Amino acid sequence: MDPRKMEEAMKNLSAEERQALAERMDREMDEYMEQLESSGSRYMDGWSEDNWEKEMEEHPFFSTAIQEGKELPPLLKGIQELKYSADENTPEELAKNYKEDGNFNFKCKKYRFAIASYTEGLKCKCSDDLLNAQLLTNRAASQFRLKNFRSSLLDCRMALAKKSDHLKALLKGAECALELKRFDECVQICDKGILAHPEEAKLVNFRQIAIVKQKEIERNQRREAALQKKAKVEEAKLLAAIKARGINVVSQKGQSDLALDSLEPTHPAALRKRVHFSALDASSLVWPVLFLYPEHGETDFVEEFEENQCFADHLDVMFGKESPKAPWDVEEKYVPEQMNLFFEDILNQKLVSINRQSTLKTVLSDARYRLVGGTPGIIVTVKGSKFETDFLGKYK
């Protein structure tokens, strides 16, 4: 019954009728309590020290957990319907209710639940710009705790569109911009915030950090640009030096002119060891060189072979009397004086003999030599060996 109608009806009762009504209500209460007692209701004995925690947990007002998939207690269900009903609440009231839920979840560090609550509050589309700005800012704070800095910044932007001087949105937006390295935007947010809140030291601090970081980036960009420019000059100088020596470089497929890609080593041992200028003589080239021993299927890799050095110098280092023997040279046949050197004339399918006193520059500049894969390859055999005779016979 409507309370106002009940109040009106009570005014119309006489003294005797009121007395009779009171007595009837007392009787009904006594009968109800007797019924509870006879049915063994747990509430008749009250809460004891042993069961009070269990009783509170089962009470809808104090329950901290609801079993998933289990229907809510009627009282709690009714309370929720009152709290979230669009019929019983205005959009502003609903938005505030969801905001309270979000704040509770945030304090409990349940940030995803908090985000869901704030989002539901925004869906209410209330006309209160401050409340909407608070919902957005609080959601931004939850996103920030989850390190979703981009989403957090977007919420701060929307909050500032609602309330341009909202301090929490200004602070969180500046902090997000710093995390995302959007230093220009951070400075813009801070400048806007300092105008509205000149006393806020955090905005000044964020602004200073953003300016320092931005200058550091700009300085690094200038340094990188200078290094790239220097590298391009060196690359052009390197290509010009190779062309001046008349070295025939086999270009990669589709390239019509000499390019650095064709000088990049392709052999696993020579990767990232591209030809370069000598640190001792800026006019001399230094190459990665492979010595191949086909009799044993072995190779030696010389990372830095200056073009004006002769082959005998490197053979003495690798196979001289003071050098340890190669583990695969069981018969110890590979001594400098007994080695023949060749390069392959790939156009004519022939081997060209190399004088051990020749320099690398002389070999590379030979019109018959073709540089493949950015790494000169030198074939080594033992003079007069059966393998050498058979090997040379394949090229006749």
Protein Blocks (a to p, Z undefined) as FASTA:
>chain_A
ZZklmmmmmmmpcfklmmmmmmmmmmmmmmmmmmmmmnopaklnopafklmmmmmmmpmk
locbdcehiacdfklmmmmmmmmmmklpcfklmmmmmmmmmmmmmmnopaklmmmmmmmm
mmnopablklmmmmmmmmmmmmmmnopaklmmmmmmmmmmmmmmlmklmmmmmmmmmmno
paklmmmmmmmmmmmmmmlmklmmmmmmmmmmmmmmmmmmmmmmmmmmmmmmmmmmmmmm
mmmnopacdddehiabdcfklmpcfbfklgoiaccddfklmkbccdddddddfknopacd
dfbacfkbcfklmmmmmmmmkbccdfklmnomacfklpccddddfknopacdddfkbcfk
lmmmpmkbccehhiacdddddehiaklmmmmmmmZZ
